[in-house]
Amino acid sequence: MALAGKYGKLNIPKIAEGEPVFILRAQDRLAEKATRMYQLLAESHGAPLAAELDQVADAFRKWPGGRKLPD
């Protein structure tokens, strides 16, 4: 079980028991930009994940629901 401060214990495959996680949601107005910034960091370190983050940021942008600042 992963542990998110706001959401408590979460069952996420491959995450160790009690491992802290940080969750970005599509409703968060800052999520797409934060993902793009993380993508730049990942690219600068040669992490293969960088390519996937394009799809994540695009999915956040295309999500039709409402947006708000994180609370």
N, C-alpha and C positions, 0 to 999 in steps of 0.2 A: 504494500500500500504506500503510495506516495503521500506526501503531506503538503497541502497548500494552505497558507495562512488563512485566507478568506473562505475556502471551501472545505477545509478539514481533510480527512483521509479520502484518498481517491484510489480506485483500483485501476492502475495503468500497467499493462504488460511491460516487462523489462525494467521497471522502476523498483529499486530496492525498498524494503520496508523502512518507512520513516524518512526516506530521502526527500529533501525539500524540493518543490517544483514551483514554477512561476507560470501562471496561465494568462494568456491574452485571449480576449473574446472579440468576435466580430463587432459586437455592439460598442466596443471601446473605440472612440474617435482616434486614439493614438496608436492602435494596434498595427495598422498597416505601416505607418512610419517607423514604429519600433522594430517591426520585422525587417524592413528595408535597411535600417541601421545595423541590425544584427547580421544581415546578409553581407553587408560591406565588411564587417569584422571577420565573418567566416571566410569570405573570399581572400582577405589579406593574410589569413593564416593557412590557406590552402585546404580548407575543410570541404569535403564533397557535398555536405549539406547545403552549401550556398545555392546550388542550382534549384533545389527543392523549395527554397524560401521564396523564390519568385512566384510559384504556384500558391503558396500560403498567403502572401501579400495580395495577390490578385483575388483570391477567394474572399479575403476580408473586404476588399474594395467592392466586389460584386454582390456581397450579401445584401438582400433587400430590406432587412429590418432596420429599426431605428438606431441612432447613434447617440452616445452620451459620453461625457468625460468620466474617467474611472472614479469609483467611489471607494 
